[in-house]
Structures are given as structure tokens and as C-alpha cells.
Amino acid sequence: MTPRRFKHEGWLYALAFLLALGLRFTQLGAMPLTDAEAAPALQSLQIAQGLKPALDPHPLYILSTSILFFIYGGGTNFLARFFPALIGSLLVFAPLLFEERIKPRSGLILAIFIAIDPGLVSLSRQAASPILAIAFLVFAWGFLHSNRLNFAGISTALALLSGPSIWLGILGLAITWAISQAFIPNRASQSSTTEHLSSFRLHLSSFLATFTLAGTLFFIIPNGLSAALASIPAFISRWVTPSFIIPASRLPFSLIIYQPLGVLLGLYAVIRGWIASGKRVMWLSVWFLVALLLAILIPSRQISDLAWALLPLWSLAAIELTRNVDVFREERREVIGVVLLTAFIWAFAWLDFSGMAWLSVTSREFVLRIWLLIGALILILLSLMLVAAGWSIRIARIGGAWGLTLVLGILGLGGAVGAAGLRGLAYPEIWWQDSIPMQADMLEATVSDLSEWGTGNDNAAPVIIVGIDSPALEWALRNHQPRMVESLDVSSAPYFVVTPLQDNPILASAYRGQDFTWRQNPLWSVALLQDWMRWIALRNMPQNGETIILWARDDLFLDSAP
């Protein structure tokens, strides 16, 4: 039976989609591409130029982006991130595919949560990110659930072409399904799933056609299929290669900082759902726990692995928040009063915490602010208890939930703005990729200006890159015929040479050098408590950077001797 829709549902989904587009496309090309983004982007550019490079295990991204580069006539940061940003925005419509399991209001709230989630926003603004695997796997699941099997086959093929991250998602769902069969029996869903799977075998043609055509770019790039199969050993290697970059504790810490609303509402939904034996909540809670544990336990963990846990988390939060949507006319004034009261206390608690970021942890004022913070949280509980005793538990519950949503929702939206990079590179985020080139645009502009002065064409003078393994550097200088070498042949006298920061008397005699800050990383691993508090409040974190030198031949300068 189709659930009852509500007024203006279509328009509200459209607004959620526009919000998602705004967060994902605003200044999409402003942040330079990292090494992890630049490597597949360079392969897309080479395909657009008629070359046939060896492909990373991200064939869907590489081949689809090569089409954009071919149409545009070259590559840009914006175009390199266009396809992930578009698919990440379309993910807000995924709840519509589960209308028999998710009530319309819960689905709309979930769509809004997806639109503004900092993690999903950040991944949607990264080239070759897991957002493609997440979106297409969810679409495949949704189309299969709604018995649209041709679309399910197409989405499944695109998901398998999306990179190694798809296997982490499939593994999480498989473990969740196995646990649910043992502890959450549901015969109706079992038979329904069996019927869908048996029917799906009859529609393999859509899967095979999409996998073949999209995986080979209509038979132009045959090695796209081998790149898709390479995602399996790439995923397996992540379980045998330890990571010394992301500590396990950072993933749950990230949930608390970036998704506090989802964590609190989801926790309450889990407690209530397990007490009431709600199968939907129980299944989502198992999926969340499995996805979180997999992200933590995988040796080469990355913060992007946490994205698989965000969908069940926000689904739980949407289900819980939906319980507080209906407000009777005679309750509205009281509910609004409770919302404003709790929001004010939550805002006071946040301002108190922000003030602690600049105080010494051993100072008396710091201790006083700690007690003020604890007192504010206790005051919220006491206020809601008094409202429940004086008016009703219902008013206290609804007002408290929406007061919490108002303040933490604004805080989460601020996190999404930061994760999108709209504050600038000086304010690092956990969801960003490592080693962001800080002065890529300045480096490229300098090379272009000197090339125009010396040759009359801003792209005529090629660049030699010596001893620096950085696809991001090659991408930044892509219009200047960059060539990577281990050592420099001085007799060739190239126009430009890029080297690490070191004394080079051979180049210094015939070249002029300028240093640039290249890959920069926040000092997450050595940050003190005070640093973390300052980052939570203001996004300030000490960073260290790598310096490179651009050497330009003397005769390129206007003041050089004739």
C-alpha cells in the first residue's frame, strides 16, 4: 500500500535538492586538487586528449569526467569535481525509493539531513570519492526494493564501476543482513527480497549493457573493465596495509563534532526502538554499528570510510524527529516557548565552550566555565522535567527535540559550510583529504606570467619537475607540458624547473628561484587538548607545510641582460 503523501512534498524535495546543489557546487573549483584527486583527473584529461593511460580502479569517475574534459577542451578543478557533486546532490531523492519503509515525512527530513551533512557534502566535492559508490548502491537497493529492476541493474553496474569503496558498503550490508536474519526475523521481508532477487536475474541485460558500455566508454577505452575488476584487490590490500595516518578514535570523535544532532536523535531512537522491538529501528541500528566498526577496524582507514555509517544514522534521526512533527493547535504556544528556552540554553552552553578555547586548562576560569557548561546541560534537563510536570510530557518532548534540532542543526550546517571549503584553506576540516596544495594557483599564475614575458605565450614554456612525486603538482601545471624526472639534465637548459627546498648551486647560477608552500597538513596527531578545543570552536589548528622552489631561467625576465 502506498503511504499517504502530504501537501507540497514535491516542492519541499526540490528545496532540499537546491540546498544540496548550493553546498556542493558553490566555489567547487576553488580548492586545489590533492594528489588523490589529481591522479584520476589526469587520466581523464589524457583520455580526452586521445591517449590511453593505465587507469586507477575508479573507471566510472575517470571515463565520465573525460567526456566533460573533451567537451570543454581541457580540464578544470570545477569539471574534475562536477560528476561527484551532481551525484551527491541527487542522493537527496533516495528516500523516495523506500516509500514503503520510510514514511513520507521521515523521508523528507532524511533528504534534508543528506543535503546538509558535512561528510556527504565534503565527499561530493572531492574527485573520485566514495560518494559515487554510496549513491549508486543506495539507488540500486531502492530500485530493487520498488521493483524497478531495469534501473536497479543500471545502478548496480554503475556502483561496481565506482571504485574500491563499493566493497566496504556491500560488506557492511551483507553482515547486517546476516545479523538481522539471526536476531531480527521478518518473514515478509525475506520472501519479498527473494522475489525481487529471482526477478532480478531476468533483467541482467540492463546490468551487463551498462557495465560494458559505461566501463569501456562505449568500447573506446577497453581497459576500463580491468580497472573495475582491480577494485577488488585494491580493497583487499586495504586490510593488509596498516595506516599510520588516521587513528581509530578520530572516527567516533568526528561523529560527535560533525553530526551531534544525528548522534543524539539516533541514540534516543535506538533506545526506544529496541525497547519497543521496532524492526526498522533495530535493523538500521545494526547497520550503523556494523558500518562504524568496519570503518574503525580496517587497517588503512580513512575518514571517508565513515560515510557508510551516516545513512543509517540520519535515517534513525529522521525517524525520531518525525515523532515530534505533529503539534496540536492548543499546544503551539507552549511548544514554541520550550523550543526557545532549550535553544537559548544550548546556545549559552556553546558560547561558554567557545570561550574555553582561549583559556589555560589549569586556570581557575577554565574550571569555572566547565562547571557552567555542566550546569547548562543540567538546567536543560530540569527545565524539561518541570515542563513535563506542569504541562505534559508530550510538550516537553516535542519542544526539547526541536530546540535541540534548531541549535545543533545550525551547528551542523556550519560544519557543512566548513567541510565544503567555503571558509578557505586556513580553516582545516577532518573530512578534507590530506596534503592540500596551498599555493597551486599562485604557482601556475607565476609560470604563466613568466612564460608570456619570455616567449610571448603563457603556455609555451614547458616545466620540468625534479624529485617530487605529486600528481597535484602535475595537474596544477597541466597546461605547461610538465615532465616528471628523477634528476635534471642541466645541459638541456629547460625554461622552468621545480625542485624540493634544497640548495642547488647549479640552478642558482643560471636561474632565479621562488619558494612556494605546497602540500600542507594539520597537526592532528600531535595536537593538544587546547588545540582541539580551539579547532572545535574556531577551526584553528597548527599546520605544517612542504616547500618547493620554482626555478625560472634568467632570460625569461624582463630585466635580464641581452
Backbone hydrogen bonds, N-H to C=O, Kabsch-Sander energy under -0.5 kcal/mol:
donor,donor_aa,acceptor,acceptor_aa,energy
9,E,6,F,-1.4
12,L,8,H,-2.2
13,Y,9,E,-2.3
14,A,10,G,-2.0
15,L,11,W,-2.1
16,A,12,L,-2.2
17,F,13,Y,-2.4
18,L,14,A,-2.4
19,L,15,L,-2.4
20,A,16,A,-2.3
21,L,17,F,-2.7
22,G,18,L,-2.5
23,L,19,L,-2.2
24,R,20,A,-1.7
25,F,21,L,-2.6
26,T,22,G,-1.5
28,L,25,F,-1.6
30,A,27,Q,-1.3
31,M,27,Q,-0.5
35,D,435,S,-0.5
38,A,34,T,-3.0
39,A,35,D,-2.0
41,A,37,E,-1.6
42,L,38,A,-2.8
43,Q,39,A,-1.4
44,S,40,P,-2.1
45,L,41,A,-2.2
46,Q,42,L,-2.4
47,I,43,Q,-2.1
48,A,44,S,-2.2
49,Q,45,L,-1.3
50,G,47,I,-1.8
51,L,46,Q,-2.8
58,H,56,D,-2.2
60,L,161,L,-2.5
62,I,58,H,-2.4
63,L,59,P,-2.8
64,S,60,L,-2.1
65,T,61,Y,-2.5
66,S,62,I,-1.7
67,I,63,L,-1.1
68,L,64,S,-1.2
69,F,65,T,-2.5
70,F,66,S,-2.3
71,I,67,I,-2.4
72,Y,68,L,-2.5
73,G,69,F,-2.0
74,G,69,F,-1.4
80,A,76,T,-2.3
81,R,77,N,-1.1
81,R,78,F,-0.7
82,F,78,F,-0.5
82,F,79,L,-0.7
83,F,79,L,-0.6
85,A,81,R,-1.9
86,L,82,F,-2.4
87,I,83,F,-2.4
88,G,84,P,-2.6
89,S,85,A,-1.5
90,L,86,L,-2.0
91,L,87,I,-0.9
92,V,89,S,-1.5
93,F,90,L,-1.9
94,A,91,L,-1.8
96,L,93,F,-1.3
97,L,94,A,-2.0
98,F,95,P,-1.4
99,E,96,L,-0.8
101,R,98,F,-1.5
102,I,98,F,-3.3
103,K,101,R,-0.5
107,G,103,K,-2.9
108,L,104,P,-2.2
109,I,105,R,-2.4
110,L,106,S,-2.6
111,A,107,G,-2.2
112,I,108,L,-2.0
113,F,109,I,-2.3
114,I,110,L,-2.6
115,A,111,A,-2.0
116,I,112,I,-1.6
117,D,113,F,-1.1
121,V,117,D,-2.4
122,S,118,P,-2.6
123,L,119,G,-2.4
124,S,120,L,-1.8
125,R,121,V,-0.7
125,R,122,S,-1.0
126,Q,123,L,-1.5
129,S,126,Q,-0.9
132,L,129,S,-1.1
134,I,130,P,-2.5
135,A,131,I,-2.6
136,F,132,L,-2.4
137,L,133,A,-2.0
138,V,134,I,-2.2
139,F,135,A,-2.6
140,A,136,F,-2.4
141,W,137,L,-2.3
142,G,138,V,-2.8
143,F,139,F,-3.1
144,L,140,A,-2.2
145,H,141,W,-2.4
146,S,142,G,-2.1
147,N,144,L,-1.1
148,R,143,F,-3.0
149,L,147,N,-1.0
152,A,148,R,-1.8
153,G,149,L,-2.3
154,I,150,N,-2.1
155,S,151,F,-2.6
156,T,152,A,-2.4
157,A,153,G,-2.0
158,L,154,I,-2.2
159,A,155,S,-2.3
160,L,156,T,-2.2
161,L,157,A,-1.0
162,S,159,A,-1.5
166,I,163,G,-1.6
167,W,164,P,-1.4
168,L,164,P,-0.6
168,L,165,S,-0.5
169,G,165,S,-1.6
170,I,166,I,-2.4
171,L,167,W,-2.3
172,G,168,L,-2.0
173,L,169,G,-2.2
174,A,170,I,-2.6
175,I,171,L,-2.3
176,T,172,G,-2.2
177,W,173,L,-2.6
178,A,174,A,-2.2
179,I,175,I,-2.4
180,S,176,T,-2.7
181,Q,177,W,-2.1
182,A,178,A,-1.1
183,F,179,I,-2.5
184,I,180,S,-2.3
190,Q,186,N,-2.1
191,S,187,R,-2.5
192,S,188,A,-2.2
193,T,189,S,-2.8
194,T,190,Q,-2.5
195,E,191,S,-2.4
196,H,192,S,-2.3
197,L,193,T,-2.6
198,S,194,T,-2.5
199,S,195,E,-2.2
200,F,196,H,-2.2
201,R,197,L,-1.0
202,L,199,S,-1.4
203,H,200,F,-1.6
204,L,201,R,-0.8
206,S,203,H,-0.7
207,F,203,H,-0.9
208,L,204,L,-3.1
209,A,205,S,-2.7
210,T,206,S,-2.0
211,F,207,F,-2.9
212,T,208,L,-2.2
213,L,209,A,-2.7
214,A,210,T,-2.6
215,G,210,T,-0.6
215,G,211,F,-1.1
216,T,212,T,-0.9
217,L,213,L,-0.6
218,F,213,L,-2.9
220,I,216,T,-1.0
220,I,217,L,-0.8
221,I,216,T,-3.4
224,G,221,I,-1.7
225,L,222,P,-1.6
226,S,222,P,-0.5
227,A,223,N,-1.7
228,A,224,G,-1.7
229,L,225,L,-2.1
230,A,226,S,-1.7
231,S,228,A,-1.2
232,I,229,L,-1.5
234,A,230,A,-1.8
235,F,231,S,-2.0
236,I,232,I,-2.4
237,S,233,P,-2.5
238,R,234,A,-0.8
238,R,235,F,-0.7
239,W,235,F,-0.5
239,W,236,I,-1.5
240,V,237,S,-0.9
241,T,237,S,-1.0
243,S,299,P,-1.2
250,R,247,P,-1.4
251,L,248,A,-1.1
253,F,249,S,-1.6
254,S,250,R,-2.2
255,L,251,L,-1.7
256,I,252,P,-1.8
257,I,253,F,-2.0
258,Y,254,S,-3.1
259,Q,254,S,-0.5
259,Q,255,L,-2.0
263,V,259,Q,-2.3
264,L,260,P,-2.3
265,L,261,L,-2.5
266,G,262,G,-2.3
267,L,263,V,-2.3
268,Y,264,L,-2.1
269,A,265,L,-2.3
270,V,266,G,-2.4
271,I,267,L,-2.3
272,R,268,Y,-2.4
273,G,269,A,-2.9
274,W,270,V,-2.5
275,I,271,I,-1.7
276,A,272,R,-2.1
278,G,273,G,-3.1
279,K,277,S,-0.7
282,M,278,G,-2.5
283,W,279,K,-2.6
284,L,280,R,-2.3
285,S,281,V,-2.5
286,V,282,M,-2.0
287,W,283,W,-2.3
288,F,284,L,-2.6
289,L,285,S,-2.3
290,V,286,V,-2.7
291,A,287,W,-2.7
292,L,288,F,-2.5
293,L,289,L,-2.5
294,L,290,V,-2.6
295,A,291,A,-2.1
296,I,292,L,-1.8
297,L,293,L,-2.9
298,I,294,L,-2.0
300,S,238,R,-1.6
301,R,298,I,-0.9
301,R,299,P,-0.9
305,D,302,Q,-1.4
306,L,303,I,-1.4
307,A,304,S,-1.5
308,W,305,D,-1.1
309,A,306,L,-1.6
310,L,306,L,-0.6
310,L,307,A,-1.0
311,L,307,A,-0.8
313,L,309,A,-1.5
314,W,310,L,-2.8
315,S,311,L,-1.8
316,L,312,P,-2.2
317,A,313,L,-2.1
318,A,314,W,-2.5
319,I,315,S,-2.2
320,E,316,L,-2.2
321,L,317,A,-2.6
322,T,318,A,-2.0
323,R,319,I,-0.8
323,R,320,E,-0.7
324,N,321,L,-1.8
325,V,322,T,-1.6
327,V,325,V,-0.6
331,E,328,F,-1.6
332,R,328,F,-0.7
332,R,329,R,-1.0
335,V,331,E,-2.8
336,I,332,R,-2.8
337,G,333,R,-2.3
338,V,334,E,-2.2
339,V,335,V,-2.7
340,L,336,I,-2.6
341,L,337,G,-2.3
342,T,338,V,-2.8
343,A,339,V,-2.5
344,F,340,L,-2.3
345,I,341,L,-2.1
346,W,342,T,-2.6
347,A,343,A,-2.5
348,F,344,F,-2.4
349,A,345,I,-2.4
350,W,346,W,-2.1
351,L,347,A,-2.4
352,D,348,F,-2.4
353,F,349,A,-2.2
354,S,350,W,-2.6
355,G,351,L,-1.9
356,M,352,D,-1.0
356,M,353,F,-0.6
357,A,353,F,-0.6
357,A,354,S,-1.0
358,W,355,G,-1.0
359,L,356,M,-1.5
363,S,360,S,-1.8
367,V,363,S,-1.5
368,L,364,R,-2.2
369,R,365,E,-2.4
370,I,366,F,-1.9
371,W,367,V,-1.9
372,L,368,L,-2.1
373,L,369,R,-2.4
374,I,370,I,-2.4
375,G,371,W,-2.7
376,A,372,L,-2.3
377,L,373,L,-1.9
378,I,374,I,-2.3
379,L,375,G,-2.5
380,I,376,A,-1.7
381,L,377,L,-1.6
382,L,378,I,-2.7
383,S,379,L,-2.6
384,L,380,I,-2.3
385,M,381,L,-2.1
386,L,382,L,-2.4
387,V,383,S,-2.3
388,A,384,L,-2.3
389,A,385,M,-2.0
390,G,386,L,-2.8
391,W,387,V,-3.2
392,S,387,V,-0.8
396,A,392,S,-1.9
397,R,393,I,-2.7
398,I,394,R,-2.8
399,G,395,I,-2.6
400,G,396,A,-2.3
401,A,397,R,-2.2
402,W,398,I,-2.3
403,G,399,G,-2.2
404,L,400,G,-2.3
405,T,401,A,-2.2
406,L,402,W,-2.3
407,V,403,G,-1.9
408,L,404,L,-2.4
409,G,405,T,-1.8
410,I,406,L,-1.5
411,L,407,V,-2.1
412,G,408,L,-2.6
413,L,409,G,-2.3
414,G,410,I,-2.2
415,G,411,L,-1.8
416,A,412,G,-2.0
417,V,413,L,-2.2
418,G,414,G,-2.2
419,A,415,G,-2.9
420,A,416,A,-1.7
421,G,418,G,-1.8
422,L,417,V,-1.9
424,G,421,G,-0.9
427,Y,424,G,-1.3
432,W,429,E,-1.3
436,I,520,Q,-1.4
438,M,518,W,-1.9
439,Q,517,T,-1.3
443,L,439,Q,-2.2
444,E,440,A,-2.4
445,A,441,D,-2.5
446,T,442,M,-2.1
447,V,443,L,-2.2
448,S,444,E,-2.4
449,D,445,A,-2.5
450,L,446,T,-2.5
451,S,447,V,-2.3
452,E,448,S,-2.1
453,W,449,D,-2.3
454,G,450,L,-2.3
455,T,451,S,-2.7
456,G,451,S,-0.6
456,G,452,E,-1.3
457,N,451,S,-0.8
460,A,457,N,-1.1
463,V,480,H,-1.3
464,I,496,F,-2.0
465,I,483,R,-3.0
466,V,464,I,-0.6
466,V,498,V,-3.0
467,G,465,I,-0.6
467,G,485,V,-2.3
470,S,468,I,-1.2
473,L,470,S,-0.7
474,E,470,S,-1.7
475,W,471,P,-2.5
476,A,472,A,-2.4
477,L,473,L,-1.6
478,R,475,W,-1.6
480,H,477,L,-2.2
481,Q,478,R,-0.7
483,R,463,V,-1.7
485,V,465,I,-2.8
490,V,488,L,-1.0
492,S,489,D,-1.7
493,A,490,V,-1.5
496,F,462,P,-1.0
497,V,551,W,-2.4
498,V,464,I,-2.7
499,T,549,I,-2.2
501,L,547,T,-1.2
502,Q,500,P,-1.0
508,A,504,N,-2.4
509,S,505,P,-1.1
510,A,506,I,-0.5
510,A,507,L,-0.9
511,Y,507,L,-1.9
512,R,552,A,-2.5
514,Q,550,L,-1.7
516,F,548,I,-2.8
518,W,516,F,-0.6
518,W,546,E,-4.2
520,Q,436,I,-1.5
521,N,544,N,-2.6
523,L,542,P,-3.0
524,W,522,P,-1.8
527,A,523,L,-0.5
527,A,524,W,-0.9
532,W,528,L,-2.3
533,M,529,L,-2.4
534,R,530,Q,-2.2
535,W,531,D,-2.2
536,I,532,W,-2.6
537,A,533,M,-2.0
538,L,534,R,-2.9
539,R,534,R,-0.5
539,R,535,W,-2.1
540,N,534,R,-0.9
541,M,539,R,-0.5
544,N,521,N,-2.5
546,E,519,R,-2.3
548,I,516,F,-2.5
549,I,499,T,-2.9
550,L,514,Q,-2.9
551,W,497,V,-3.9
551,W,549,I,-0.7
552,A,512,R,-2.8
552,A,550,L,-0.5
553,R,495,Y,-2.5
554,D,510,A,-2.0
556,L,553,R,-2.0
557,F,554,D,-1.7
560,S,557,F,-1.4
